[in-house]
Amino acid sequence: MTDVNVAVQLLGDAQDDDFDTTFVLSADSDLAGPIEAVLERYPNRRVIVAFPPGRHSEKLRSVASGSFTLGRKLMSDCQFPDKVVRGDGSSVTRPASWR
């Protein structure tokens, strides 16, 4: 259902005039349709696709206004620590597979 949520948000933000340029971090070609719809209906908008390290989609690349691939170091540098303490004192632990 994440694809649907991203699509709804993308189209809603375009309609509400909330962006001139937006970035979509994904390599999921299911998002090609929503990106095409935004660019068709709102030709003054730009949708840039940022691909995760080691992943890409020619379909997304072909429909987006632009694209680039994020490096592994950048992704690693931007991760939260292993444990994040919330304002209420509870904590969230990053899955080991994300390290």
N, C-alpha and C positions, 0 to 999 in steps of 0.2 A: 504494500500500500504506500510505501515511501515514494515511488514514482508518481503516483496520483497526487500525493500531497505536494510534491515539488512542482508538478504541473499546475495545480490550482493556485499555488502561491505565486508562481512566475506570471501566470496570466492575470491574476488579481493585481499584483504590483504594477504590471504594465498598464492595466486599465486605470488604476488609481494615480498614475503618473508619479510613481515612487522611485523611478530610476531612469537615467539616460543610458547607462551601461550597467549590466549586471554580470556576475560570474557564476557559473554553474560548475561545481567540482564533482565530476562524474565521468565515467566512460561507458555509461549505460545507454545504448542506442534507443531504448524506449523513450528517452527524453527528446528525441529528434522531432517528433510531432509537435509537442508543446513549444519547442524553440522555433520551429517553422511558423507556427500559428502567431506567436508574438511578433516575429519579424515581418510577417505578412500584414497583420492588422495594425502594427505600430512601426512603420518604416523608419521613424526617427530614433528607434531604440537599437541598442547593440547588446547581443548576448555572446559573451566570451566563455568558452569551455576550457576549464583547467583539468587536465587529465592527471590522475594519481600516478606515482612512479610505476613504470612497467606496464601501464595500461593505456589504451587509446581506442578510439572508434572512428573509423573513416566516415561513417554516416554522420556522427555528430560534427566532425570536422567540416564536412561538406555543407551542413546547414547553418552552422554558427557564423557569427560575424568575425570571429577569430578564435584561436586556440593556442594552448601551450601545455607543456608537461612540467609538473612540479618535480623537483629533485628529491631524492631520498633524504638528503641531509636537512633540507628545509622542513620536510614532513616530520622528521625526528626532532628537530629543534622546536617545533611548534606544539609538541604533545604536552599535555598536562603531566604533572608528576604522578608517581604510582598511586598516591593517595591524596585525595582532595577533601578537605574538611569544609562542610557547608556552614552557613551562618547559624543554623540551629544546633550545631555540634555533631550532627551525623556526618558520616563520611562515605565517599564513593571510591572504589578501588579500580584502577585500570586493569583490564584483562591482561594476563601474561602474554597472550598472542599479539598484543598491540605494541609490545616493547621492541 
